[in-house]
Amino acid sequence: MRKRRRKMIIDVTRLSVSPFAVEGIVEMKVEQALNQHAAMYLKGIIPKENGDLGVMDTDDSTVITVSDQDGVIFSGLVQDIRASFEGQVYYLEVWAVSFSIKADTDVISRSFQDAGMSYQQIGDLMAGENSLSMSMEASSLSVNHLLLQYQETNWEFLKRIASHNQSVLLPSVEDEKFYFGIPKGNQKGSLLSYRFSVGKNIRRYRRHSGSGVDVSPADSLEYIVTADDSVLSIGDMVDYGGNTLFVREAQIHLADAVLTCRYVLCPENGLKVPTAYNQHITGLTLTGQVLEVNNDTVKVLLCVDESQDTATAYAFPYITPYSAENHTGLYLMPEVGDVVNIQFPTEDESLAVALSSYRQADSDRTGDPNVKYLRTPHDKEIRISEDEILITAKTGGLYIRLNQDDGIEVFSQHGITVTTLSSIDMTAAGHISLSAGTNVILNAGLACSLNAGKGISAMAGKELHMMSGAETSVTSGKEMTFSAEKKLGMETKDEFVVNSEKDMTVASQKKMSLSSKEDLIQASDKKVKVSAKSEVAIACKSSSIKLDGAMDLKASKIKEN
């Protein structure tokens, strides 16, 4: 908690200045304001023998402390120091600021991605980096979104994130400490003063209300009060003018042994500030290495960070080239390890998005700008060149090539299945060739038809089978050829019809067998010719065999059964 002075009065005759040998204070001024470092100016008389020793021994770490018997009035770091000699008197002038200045020197860029972090944790981290301590009124407040410290000092960044809660930073004038949020001071009772001015800061009200600050016109009330000897701190509560007011600004001025205190008083809501932003973030793009991909978000290690825990990393929405609310568009997510761009479209870093990954190493695929690639790390690729489209599922093992000169090529090391719930039409101006190392099988649940304006050829290196559960029709306007080096089988459970408008020749270099469980009819309007180099057998197990018309039966031996 904040240390409070035991009384409101400073004994100007008992002030001491350390580490300088000041014999008397000619003038001193201490100023405090919201979000600003407290400042002090002091002019004092020093012994003649000291001369400029105090100046020579001072550096950027020199601390000056002004105190009385009740405690410290101001303690901070010397900013400037000067010794002068006027009218046989040596004077020392010192300009100093609160210790909070240590957090306002180094410009830093980094991110805070853990949405579970509290403002207290971030403030403690930064305070520790600058050898300070921090006190926060609402220590349980959580961030809940991405925070980016970009080219900001710790003080500038903390000031900005304090404004997320319409609050401020306030440095201590007594020690190496600052407050995140205005510390609630003690009730000081009624403030007696006969020198004051009262007004309403309408411009401040309009600016704050327009920025989303929860204020009303009544909160623009301001009293500027001058009091003798009454020392107050920012946040102290007093009764003045029939109102309960809070100290927003404080100034202590000591001159010629006379202490004057000037305060700006306002209602409690008058202490609030609008949300502040870092204008350098607008339009900023940072690179990040992908740590994890989930749905349409990515977690990344930003280039401004040395490390990032994946579990606590912020999930950036990933913007694809095209997407729509009705689930249409492209879904092309980067891979873990890829480098993506994180873009901050506005000054609000919580609206940052990830987009467009880019290649960091050279590749042979990027040598020709006329060739486009879409490729995954799993060897899947679409290659679009000037004359063809190549779709590859496995390099050298499975691909479809669409070439404007050579046509379409489909290659697979494994099977190819074509399935449709309707029909498949295959049409060629030239020929269609189906070849297999072993079997070609055509199955039909109903009819299977092969039609050709010229010839139909069916050939096999071993056996050729054609089967149908119903009707099988093979028709040719001209020539029809079925051939096999070994066995040619045609079977049907129903009627088997072979018609020809011209000559039909059935020939065998060895044995030919025509059989039927019922009638076997061979008929011709002209001539039927059956020939074999060895044996022709015509058999019927139940009825008769009819041979009508002119018939040539030629064989070295003819059997009739």
Phi, psi and omega in degrees: 000161182286137176285140181243142177290150184284338179211171185262008187245136174255130175272100187293343181277351185237031178277143176232150181235121180242139009261017186267148181274073181270122181276334179196146180264122178277317181208143175212139178222130176237127183236137177229138176210158180298136175066013180236151175290137176293145184231148178223139170239135181222134172235123183222165178267133179240156180299148182300322183291340179284323177053237182259019181298321180297324179292314184294331183271359184269138173224191186287355178252005182289130181256133174247136181228126175248129184212164171234194185293342182265349179146193185278132174267318175207139173217130182191191184261138178290130176259317178217151179213144182209137175247140181220160181236116183224123175054048178067015180236134176268130179242148175238127177246132182228132171249127185223160177229163179296161181298343180300343179299337180296336178270005186235037182242308185273129177275129187230148172232127178190168180240156172236100189264344183285107181294344180275354179292149176259160175299327178299316181296317179295316179297318178297321179300312183288324176298316179297325179296335183247020178056042178236172171235155183230142174240136182233136182290315180246081188288347184269357182297132180256157184285306176072006175200173181295138171239134178237117172268109186234114180050046179230149169285165177301321181295315179298319181293314180295324176299319182292315183285337173295326180292344175301333179251022180059029183243186190219174169256149178218117179282150174280143176262004186249332184205187184276071186210154171217164184245133174263100190098150183285123178292135179284110182283181180282156172286115185265003179078206182277136177263123181266123178200138177253003178240110181203165169223150182228144180194181175235126180272082184294322180298319178296318180298314181297317181297316182287315180294324177291342179261009175093007179283137182280084180226161176236167178305329179295335181284353178276000179298134179224135170244131171252112191241137174246126182227148178267130172071347183274107184264118178238162177241158178301133183100343178296147183250132181224160172259123181209133178062027180079011180236151171270116187235164181236148179282120178258329176222148180219139177220127176249126182232123178244121178214131179054042177067013178250125181261127178235131180243129181239131184228149169252120182251146180205166172296165184301321179292342177290350177275349184285154179231155177285163178296131180259152180229158174267108184294339179290346182281332183302122179080003182289142173234124176243148175270155179209144178267129185292127177260327184201145177239129180217117183054245180246031177233158177227147171253136187224157167264109183289152182294343180272356182248147177278327180207164179203125176286125182300322184297327183255006181291151180283137180270104179279132171298136180259125184267118177271166182303329179207132174207157181218164184292336181270027173068022173263166177119198182255142174234094182231095184266146176289167180261158174302131183099340177293156176257126180239165175264132174254117185251139178248095186291335181229183179286348180269108185294341180291350179263012182295147179226159176258142178202157171045098170280159180219155183280134179261335181251155177291152179216145178293344179281349182256014183284333183241112181293347178278350180255123181256144181232143165230112191222145175251165178288356182258028174069024175256135189208142167242120182244123181242113179247189183292330186241357181201162172241126181241117178254117186241127173262332176208122184304121180076356185241332181203115181203159172235124181246125177247101184251133184292341179258320187261353179092213186249132177235127176242123180232135178215136173285345181240201184283161174235125181242127175244118184230137175216148175276354179242235183241160175240123178249128176239118183231134178222138175290333178259244181237159174245125183243126174243122180224148180215150178289334179237275188242146166243120186239127173245117180241137177225136178289330177243250183265149175236116185240135172238116181238138178215140177289337178241254184251157172239126179238132174232118185228147177215146178290334179236271184243146176238117181243135172232121186228148178212139176281343179231234183270138174240125182237124175237115187232138177221136177287339180229255189266143176226129182228129169240126181215150175210144179290335179242267188249137174241114184241134174231123185226145174211147178275349180240222184275140178241116185237129173237115182243146174218135178282347179235221181285146173234126181239126174241113187225151177216140177279347177235239185265139176236130183234125173242120185222153178208143177284341175241227183281142172243115187245127172241117184224148178207140175290342179239273191222137172249127181238122176239123183219151176207148178284338180244282189223139172244123181241127176238117186229147175221127187272341186236305185260224186240168174248125180250127175239111184243148175089186178288129186220133173255123174242111182238125174192158177293338179209133181237128178247141174239126180242000000 
